[in-house]
Amino acid sequence: MSLIFSSQPGARERHLKRQYQNVLFPQAQREFNEQRLSGARYMDEKEQEEFLQTFHSLLEQVAELKANEGSELMLELKSQLDQNYELCSGLMGEHQSEKDAIIKLVAVIMASIKQSAAGDPEAEHNLQEEELARNTHFQLLQCKRLTNSVLYLFQF
């Protein structure tokens, strides 16, 4: 029996695709039917819906920011945006517009934080290191093979 996998599957379907007729997995995991594949697709779709709800809620929070918000709130929102980028990278389908929006929002938030840290060499250095780490992380998430494996493992 040959199963037809989606062209842009979610994490669960990708994992089933890795298992399908792969001798590195136990026999029970290598053999499965259309029902198991449908279940994985359903869970991937549900995860995508949850992400979109969370993402839109986060966008509303960012839109409601006042000009003089404290660094703590800005850092928390930036952290949530970083997490959303990571989640978005593992979802089924293409979500480049969401990723681009997250990158732009993080850049705006970081510019505000950098402005607040101006004159503090240690803070400026830490922010530069964090930006480098974030950019590297985002680039690694573009590598689908890595994203597929790592994100699936950490979801459960």
TORDREN-757275 format. One line per field, with one value per atom (N, C-alpha, C): residue number from 0; atom name; x, y, z. Coordinates in nm, 4 decimals. Layout:
BEGIN
pos <- NUM	...
site <- CA	...
c1 <- X	...
c2 <- Y	...
c3 <- Z	...
//
This chain:
BEGIN
pos <- 0	0	0	1	1	1	2	2	2	3	3	3	4	4	4	5	5	5	6	6	6	7	7	7	8	8	8	9	9	9	10	10	10	11	11	11	12	12	12	13	13	13	14	14	14	15	15	15	16	16	16	17	17	17	18	18	18	19	19	19	20	20	20	21	21	21	22	22	22	23	23	23	24	24	24	25	25	25	26	26	26	27	27	27	28	28	28	29	29	29	30	30	30	31	31	31	32	32	32	33	33	33	34	34	34	35	35	35	36	36	36	37	37	37	38	38	38	39	39	39	40	40	40	41	41	41	42	42	42	43	43	43	44	44	44	45	45	45	46	46	46	47	47	47	48	48	48	49	49	49	50	50	50	51	51	51	52	52	52	53	53	53	54	54	54	55	55	55	56	56	56	57	57	57	58	58	58	59	59	59	60	60	60	61	61	61	62	62	62	63	63	63	64	64	64	65	65	65	66	66	66	67	67	67	68	68	68	69	69	69	70	70	70	71	71	71	72	72	72	73	73	73	74	74	74	75	75	75	76	76	76	77	77	77	78	78	78	79	79	79	80	80	80	81	81	81	82	82	82	83	83	83	84	84	84	85	85	85	86	86	86	87	87	87	88	88	88	89	89	89	90	90	90	91	91	91	92	92	92	93	93	93	94	94	94	95	95	95	96	96	96	97	97	97	98	98	98	99	99	99	100	100	100	101	101	101	102	102	102	103	103	103	104	104	104	105	105	105	106	106	106	107	107	107	108	108	108	109	109	109	110	110	110	111	111	111	112	112	112	113	113	113	114	114	114	115	115	115	116	116	116	117	117	117	118	118	118	119	119	119	120	120	120	121	121	121	122	122	122	123	123	123	124	124	124	125	125	125	126	126	126	127	127	127	128	128	128	129	129	129	130	130	130	131	131	131	132	132	132	133	133	133	134	134	134	135	135	135	136	136	136	137	137	137	138	138	138	139	139	139	140	140	140	141	141	141	142	142	142	143	143	143	144	144	144	145	145	145	146	146	146	147	147	147	148	148	148	149	149	149	150	150	150	151	151	151	152	152	152	153	153	153	154	154	154	155	155	155
site <- N	CA	C	N	CA	C	N	CA	C	N	CA	C	N	CA	C	N	CA	C	N	CA	C	N	CA	C	N	CA	C	N	CA	C	N	CA	C	N	CA	C	N	CA	C	N	CA	C	N	CA	C	N	CA	C	N	CA	C	N	CA	C	N	CA	C	N	CA	C	N	CA	C	N	CA	C	N	CA	C	N	CA	C	N	CA	C	N	CA	C	N	CA	C	N	CA	C	N	CA	C	N	CA	C	N	CA	C	N	CA	C	N	CA	C	N	CA	C	N	CA	C	N	CA	C	N	CA	C	N	CA	C	N	CA	C	N	CA	C	N	CA	C	N	CA	C	N	CA	C	N	CA	C	N	CA	C	N	CA	C	N	CA	C	N	CA	C	N	CA	C	N	CA	C	N	CA	C	N	CA	C	N	CA	C	N	CA	C	N	CA	C	N	CA	C	N	CA	C	N	CA	C	N	CA	C	N	CA	C	N	CA	C	N	CA	C	N	CA	C	N	CA	C	N	CA	C	N	CA	C	N	CA	C	N	CA	C	N	CA	C	N	CA	C	N	CA	C	N	CA	C	N	CA	C	N	CA	C	N	CA	C	N	CA	C	N	CA	C	N	CA	C	N	CA	C	N	CA	C	N	CA	C	N	CA	C	N	CA	C	N	CA	C	N	CA	C	N	CA	C	N	CA	C	N	CA	C	N	CA	C	N	CA	C	N	CA	C	N	CA	C	N	CA	C	N	CA	C	N	CA	C	N	CA	C	N	CA	C	N	CA	C	N	CA	C	N	CA	C	N	CA	C	N	CA	C	N	CA	C	N	CA	C	N	CA	C	N	CA	C	N	CA	C	N	CA	C	N	CA	C	N	CA	C	N	CA	C	N	CA	C	N	CA	C	N	CA	C	N	CA	C	N	CA	C	N	CA	C	N	CA	C	N	CA	C	N	CA	C	N	CA	C	N	CA	C	N	CA	C	N	CA	C	N	CA	C	N	CA	C	N	CA	C	N	CA	C	N	CA	C	N	CA	C	N	CA	C	N	CA	C	N	CA	C	N	CA	C	N	CA	C	N	CA	C	N	CA	C	N	CA	C	N	CA	C	N	CA	C	N	CA	C	N	CA	C	N	CA	C	N	CA	C	N	CA	C	N	CA	C	N	CA	C	N	CA	C	N	CA	C	N	CA	C	N	CA	C	N	CA	C	N	CA	C	N	CA	C	N	CA	C	N	CA	C
c1 <- 0.0847	0.0000	0.0892	0.0552	0.1310	0.0430	0.0937	0.0180	0.0604	-0.0318	-0.0016	0.0124	0.1327	0.1609	0.1425	0.1117	0.0946	0.2279	0.2206	0.3441	0.4074	0.3250	0.3762	0.3109	0.3527	0.2883	0.3269	0.2459	0.2759	0.3694	0.4020	0.5013	0.4614	0.3356	0.2933	0.2948	0.2461	0.2491	0.3936	0.4800	0.6208	0.6833	0.6456	0.7013	0.6522	0.5246	0.4735	0.5446	0.5713	0.6420	0.7823	0.8487	0.9811	0.9721	0.8662	0.8512	0.8115	0.7372	0.6779	0.7828	0.7727	0.8604	1.0090	1.0392	1.1767	1.2259	1.3287	1.3788	1.4378	1.4568	1.5089	1.4017	1.2775	1.1670	1.1123	1.0523	0.9899	0.8806	0.8533	0.7567	0.6210	0.5736	0.4424	0.4386	0.5502	0.5545	0.5758	0.6338	0.6601	0.5347	0.4440	0.3216	0.2032	0.1357	0.0146	-0.0775	-0.1981	-0.3002	-0.3415	-0.4335	-0.4833	-0.5486	-0.6092	-0.6740	-0.5714	-0.4594	-0.3538	-0.2978	-0.2834	-0.2373	-0.3398	-0.4676	-0.5737	-0.5741	-0.5503	-0.5432	-0.4282	-0.3143	-0.1982	-0.2278	-0.2921	-0.3279	-0.4259	-0.5217	-0.6193	-0.5491	-0.4575	-0.3853	-0.2970	-0.2370	-0.1566	-0.2441	-0.3635	-0.4558	-0.5010	-0.5291	-0.5702	-0.4586	-0.3355	-0.2206	-0.2063	-0.2306	-0.2210	-0.3281	-0.4489	-0.5565	-0.5230	-0.4714	-0.4329	-0.3226	-0.2256	-0.1184	-0.1751	-0.2617	-0.3151	-0.3938	-0.4697	-0.5413	-0.4433	-0.3430	-0.2425	-0.1664	-0.1321	-0.0564	-0.1366	-0.2645	-0.3477	-0.3665	-0.3779	-0.3869	-0.2583	-0.1457	-0.0168	-0.0039	-0.0513	-0.0492	-0.1334	-0.2454	-0.3304	-0.2581	-0.1865	-0.1109	-0.0038	0.0642	0.1689	0.1076	-0.0073	-0.0730	-0.1185	-0.1481	-0.1966	-0.0845	0.0407	0.1526	0.1511	0.1848	0.1974	0.3431	0.3647	0.4985	0.6004	0.5563	0.6504	0.6401	0.6132	0.6032	0.7382	0.7342	0.8565	0.9283	1.0548	1.1381	1.0916	1.0397	0.9945	0.8858	0.7858	0.6776	0.7295	0.8183	0.8745	0.9533	1.0324	1.1100	1.0193	0.9121	0.8167	0.7496	0.7072	0.6456	0.7452	0.8701	0.9725	0.9944	0.9963	1.0130	0.8965	0.7759	0.6587	0.6638	0.7106	0.7252	0.8290	0.9398	1.0427	0.9839	0.9070	0.8443	0.7450	0.6700	0.5741	0.6438	0.7596	0.8353	0.8755	0.9208	0.9626	0.8445	0.7320	0.6126	0.5690	0.5692	0.5267	0.6125	0.7381	0.8309	0.7992	0.7327	0.7011	0.5614	0.4804	0.3425	0.3317	0.2178	0.1912	0.1685	0.1975	0.1762	0.2883	0.2647	0.3647	0.3154	0.3995	0.3620	0.4662	0.5133	0.6177	0.5692	0.4436	0.3944	0.3932	0.3564	0.3587	0.5020	0.5936	0.7342	0.7911	0.7586	0.8063	0.7520	0.6247	0.5644	0.6337	0.6638	0.7319	0.8701	0.9437	1.0774	1.0704	0.9731	0.9591	0.9225	0.8298	0.7901	0.9054	0.9809	1.0959	1.1979	1.2169	1.3120	1.2677	1.1390	1.0868	1.1055	1.0720	1.0858	1.2333	1.3202	1.4632	1.5199	1.4723	1.5181	1.4811	1.3622	1.3183	1.4033	1.4311	1.5119	1.6551	1.7096	1.8454	1.8536	1.7497	1.7466	1.7494	1.6779	1.6773	1.8126	1.8839	2.0125	2.1303	2.1050	2.2136	2.2994	2.4293	2.5227	2.5682	2.5027	2.5419	2.6120	2.7460	2.8211	2.7856	2.7655	2.7335	2.5969	2.4980	2.3645	2.3674	2.4411	2.4516	2.5166	2.6201	2.6882	2.5932	2.5190	2.4239	2.3158	2.2690	2.1672	2.2216	2.3463	2.4084	2.4221	2.4645	2.4779	2.3420	2.2416	2.1075	2.0556	2.0813	2.0364	2.1063	2.2343	2.3085	2.2535	2.2275	2.1728	2.0347	1.9500	1.8158	1.8214	1.9065	1.9189	1.9677	2.0637	2.1143	2.0046	1.9308	1.8217	1.7163	1.6778	1.5772	1.6273	1.7548	1.8102	1.8081	1.8399	1.8344	1.6921	1.5949	1.4555	1.4101	1.4803	1.4473	1.4871	1.5762	1.6222	1.5177	1.4286	1.3117	1.3462	1.4515	1.4847	1.5121	1.5855	1.6152	1.4869	1.4107	1.2865	1.1919	1.1765	1.0838	1.1171	1.2427	1.2828	1.2806	1.3421	1.3588	1.2264	1.1462	1.0208	0.9260	0.9204	0.8309	0.8705	0.9983	1.0443	1.0120	1.0165	0.9970	0.8526	0.7618	0.6213	0.5556	0.6112	0.5427	0.6112
c2 <- -0.1182	0.0000	0.1245	0.2189	0.3426	0.4582	0.5381	0.6518	0.7788	0.8701	0.9976	1.1029	1.1583	1.2596	1.3985	1.4949	1.6338	1.6900	1.7907	1.8525	1.9437	2.0025	2.0868	2.0417	1.9260	1.8685	1.9396	1.9146	1.9632	1.8657	1.8950	1.8164	1.6698	1.6446	1.5066	1.4243	1.4853	1.4134	1.3928	1.4906	1.4745	1.3581	1.3466	1.2380	1.1024	1.0950	0.9703	0.9376	1.0405	1.0206	0.9649	1.0141	0.9622	0.8150	0.7808	0.6441	0.5447	0.5919	0.5028	0.4169	0.2872	0.1862	0.2158	0.2734	0.3074	0.2041	0.1305	0.0219	0.0706	0.2001	0.2536	0.2610	0.2374	0.2402	0.0993	0.0724	-0.0588	-0.0860	-0.2113	-0.2533	-0.1836	-0.1728	-0.1115	0.0349	0.1038	0.2435	0.2573	0.1568	0.1619	0.1385	0.0608	0.0246	0.0972	0.1747	0.2407	0.2661	0.3096	0.3233	0.4694	0.4868	0.6205	0.6883	0.6088	0.6651	0.7324	0.6701	0.7287	0.8558	0.8532	0.9706	1.0839	1.0512	1.1521	1.2137	1.1291	1.1789	1.2767	1.2457	1.3348	1.4665	1.4600	1.5829	1.6671	1.6011	1.6730	1.7463	1.6790	1.7414	1.8563	1.8403	1.9483	2.0690	2.0444	2.1539	2.2250	2.1463	2.2034	2.2900	2.2408	2.3166	2.4484	2.4433	2.5637	2.6654	2.6193	2.7088	2.7746	2.6948	2.7481	2.8517	2.8234	2.9199	3.0517	3.0442	3.1668	3.2491	3.1828	3.2546	3.3224	3.2495	3.3041	3.4181	3.4011	3.5020	3.6313	3.6190	3.7389	3.8093	3.7324	3.7908	3.8657	3.8080	3.8725	4.0009	3.9990	4.1194	4.2307	4.1941	4.2930	4.3539	4.2717	4.3224	4.4207	4.3875	4.4755	4.6059	4.5971	4.7166	4.8112	4.7566	4.8371	4.8968	4.8717	4.9259	5.0783	5.1342	5.2792	5.3173	5.4419	5.4893	5.4722	5.4768	5.4723	5.3420	5.2312	5.1021	5.0643	4.9928	4.9504	4.8392	4.8257	4.7247	4.5826	4.5610	4.4262	4.3760	4.4594	4.4199	4.4019	4.4908	4.4816	4.3508	4.3155	4.1919	4.0691	4.0748	3.9634	3.9456	4.0553	4.0464	3.9959	4.0413	3.9950	3.8451	3.7990	3.6569	3.5766	3.6259	3.5586	3.5570	3.6671	3.6721	3.5711	3.5602	3.4613	3.3199	3.2903	3.1583	3.1339	3.2375	3.2244	3.1979	3.2593	3.2339	3.0868	3.0357	2.8957	2.8026	2.8295	2.7477	2.7552	2.8746	2.8987	2.8206	2.8059	2.7357	2.5868	2.5308	2.3883	2.3555	2.4566	2.4323	2.3831	2.3214	2.2790	2.4021	2.3905	2.5012	2.6029	2.7117	2.8191	2.9373	2.9880	3.0983	3.2096	3.2395	3.3401	3.4785	3.5118	3.6450	3.6616	3.5572	3.5635	3.5767	3.5009	3.5083	3.6477	3.7026	3.8377	3.9405	3.9263	4.0195	4.0083	3.8871	3.8666	3.9307	3.9108	3.9691	4.1209	4.1810	4.3268	4.3763	4.3061	4.3472	4.3335	4.2268	4.2074	4.3188	4.3562	4.4638	4.5959	4.6250	4.7495	4.7471	4.6346	4.6219	4.6323	4.5662	4.5707	4.7112	4.7841	4.9228	5.0066	4.9858	5.0587	5.0216	4.8924	4.8461	4.8980	4.8968	4.9489	5.0979	5.1687	5.3121	5.3337	5.2500	5.2607	5.2232	5.1321	5.0836	5.1679	5.2689	5.3511	5.4070	5.3939	5.4445	5.3398	5.2242	5.1152	5.0085	5.0074	4.9162	4.7688	4.7291	4.5887	4.5526	4.6384	4.6133	4.6112	4.7037	4.7077	4.5803	4.5339	4.4111	4.2911	4.2823	4.1724	4.1734	4.2921	4.3022	4.2604	4.2940	4.2523	4.0999	4.0409	3.8955	3.8274	3.8826	3.8254	3.8349	3.9477	3.9651	3.8647	3.8450	3.7477	3.6071	3.5723	3.4402	3.4220	3.5230	3.5159	3.4982	3.5787	3.5683	3.4294	3.3768	3.2425	3.1385	3.1524	3.0596	3.0637	3.1824	3.1964	3.1361	3.1532	3.0943	2.9419	2.8874	2.7423	2.6894	2.7675	2.7251	2.7219	2.7921	2.7882	2.6542	2.5844	2.4539	2.3510	2.3137	2.2307	2.0973	2.0338	1.9042	1.9183	2.0211	2.0443	2.0808	2.1716	2.2164	2.0998	2.0170	1.9047	1.8136	1.7794	1.6856	1.7475	1.8619	1.9226	1.9698	2.0397	2.0923	1.9811	1.8735	1.7650	1.7042	1.6863	1.6244	1.7090	1.8419	1.9273	1.9646	1.9227	1.9567	1.8684	1.7539	1.6584	1.6405
c3 <- 0.0000	0.0000	0.0000	-0.0814	-0.0893	-0.0442	0.0464	0.0974	0.0243	0.0103	-0.0536	0.0556	0.0662	0.1667	0.1063	0.1899	0.1470	0.0991	0.0120	-0.0370	0.0678	0.1554	0.2642	0.3950	0.4442	0.5625	0.6921	0.7942	0.9281	0.9981	1.1217	1.1954	1.2121	1.2427	1.2663	1.1371	1.0292	0.9018	0.8548	0.8766	0.8398	0.9167	1.0441	1.1248	1.0733	1.0374	0.9807	0.8491	0.7710	0.6438	0.6687	0.7740	0.8087	0.8501	0.9215	0.9719	0.8635	0.7646	0.6643	0.5947	0.6140	0.5547	0.5800	0.6942	0.7314	0.8321	0.7970	0.8821	1.0139	1.0276	1.1528	1.2622	1.2250	1.3210	1.3392	1.4560	1.4777	1.3740	1.3501	1.2485	1.2659	1.3875	1.4126	1.3678	1.3755	1.3331	1.1828	1.1192	0.9753	0.8930	0.9467	0.8744	0.9373	0.8576	0.9067	0.7899	0.8206	0.7178	0.6971	0.6074	0.5734	0.6949	0.7834	0.9018	0.9932	1.0140	1.0982	1.0336	0.9014	0.8288	0.8391	0.8290	0.8424	0.9823	1.0817	1.2187	1.2377	1.1782	1.1874	1.1175	1.0012	0.9292	1.0102	1.0724	1.1549	1.2692	1.3360	1.4470	1.3965	1.2795	1.2210	1.1879	1.1343	1.1032	1.2307	1.3335	1.4619	1.5202	1.5108	1.5601	1.4831	1.3532	1.2711	1.3110	1.3354	1.3787	1.5128	1.6057	1.7364	1.7225	1.6363	1.6134	1.5616	1.4622	1.4023	1.5045	1.5919	1.6979	1.7931	1.8359	1.9263	1.8603	1.7345	1.6611	1.6474	1.6141	1.6004	1.7349	1.8406	1.9745	2.0087	1.9740	1.9988	1.9174	1.7934	1.7108	1.7727	1.8307	1.8984	2.0173	2.0937	2.2079	2.1618	2.0543	2.0024	1.9523	1.8862	1.8324	1.9435	2.0603	2.1723	2.2574	2.2201	2.2972	2.2961	2.4098	2.4200	2.3913	2.3590	2.3213	2.4334	2.5573	2.6701	2.7504	2.6828	2.7529	2.8120	2.9217	2.9890	2.9153	2.9448	2.8793	2.9095	3.0296	3.0674	2.9725	2.9478	2.8577	2.7155	2.6730	2.5380	2.5222	2.6227	2.6166	2.6164	2.6933	2.6968	2.5603	2.4992	2.3664	2.2621	2.2705	2.1783	2.1938	2.3170	2.3433	2.2840	2.3008	2.2443	2.0918	2.0329	1.8870	1.8396	1.9114	1.8774	1.8807	1.9842	1.9971	1.8839	1.8470	1.7381	1.6052	1.5844	1.4615	1.4549	1.5663	1.5714	1.5446	1.6080	1.5845	1.4394	1.3860	1.2485	1.1496	1.1802	1.0908	1.0790	1.1764	1.1734	1.1276	1.0974	1.0579	0.9146	0.8862	0.7488	0.6613	0.5352	0.4429	0.4483	0.3811	0.3720	0.4553	0.5418	0.6316	0.6258	0.5069	0.4946	0.5366	0.5105	0.5483	0.6998	0.7727	0.9184	0.9693	0.9088	0.9499	0.9231	0.8070	0.7743	0.8731	0.9097	1.0065	1.1419	1.1843	1.3121	1.3086	1.2001	1.1884	1.1979	1.1316	1.1350	1.2745	1.3408	1.4758	1.5747	1.5638	1.6519	1.6279	1.5024	1.4706	1.5331	1.5282	1.5885	1.7400	1.8010	1.9464	1.9864	1.9122	1.9439	1.9265	1.8275	1.8091	1.9304	1.9829	2.1021	2.2234	2.2381	2.3514	2.3392	2.2186	2.1962	2.2293	2.1951	2.2252	2.3761	2.4492	2.5951	2.6550	2.5879	2.6398	2.5926	2.5148	2.4598	2.5727	2.5566	2.6571	2.7560	2.7594	2.8486	2.7638	2.7665	2.6786	2.6988	2.8238	2.8507	2.7924	2.8118	2.7577	2.6054	2.5459	2.3995	2.3465	2.4149	2.3745	2.3849	2.4952	2.5136	2.4052	2.3700	2.2660	2.1304	2.1019	1.9759	1.9693	2.0805	2.0847	2.0685	2.1333	2.1226	1.9799	1.9146	1.7761	1.6836	1.7029	1.6241	1.6455	1.7704	1.8023	1.7388	1.7463	1.6900	1.5385	1.4735	1.3276	1.2860	1.3591	1.3303	1.3506	1.4593	1.4898	1.3794	1.3365	1.2312	1.0999	1.0704	0.9485	0.9556	1.0721	1.0886	1.0733	1.1176	1.1043	0.9586	0.8711	0.7286	0.6665	0.7323	0.6848	0.7259	0.6345	0.6663	0.7315	0.6894	0.7489	0.8975	0.9350	1.0762	1.1498	1.0924	1.1546	1.1768	1.0761	1.0855	1.2023	1.2167	1.3207	1.4588	1.4737	1.6051	1.6622	1.5843	1.6373	1.6777	1.6013	1.6365	1.7696	1.7915	1.9150	2.0378	2.0246	2.1397	2.1637	2.0773	2.0962	2.1998	2.2268	2.3135	2.4431
//
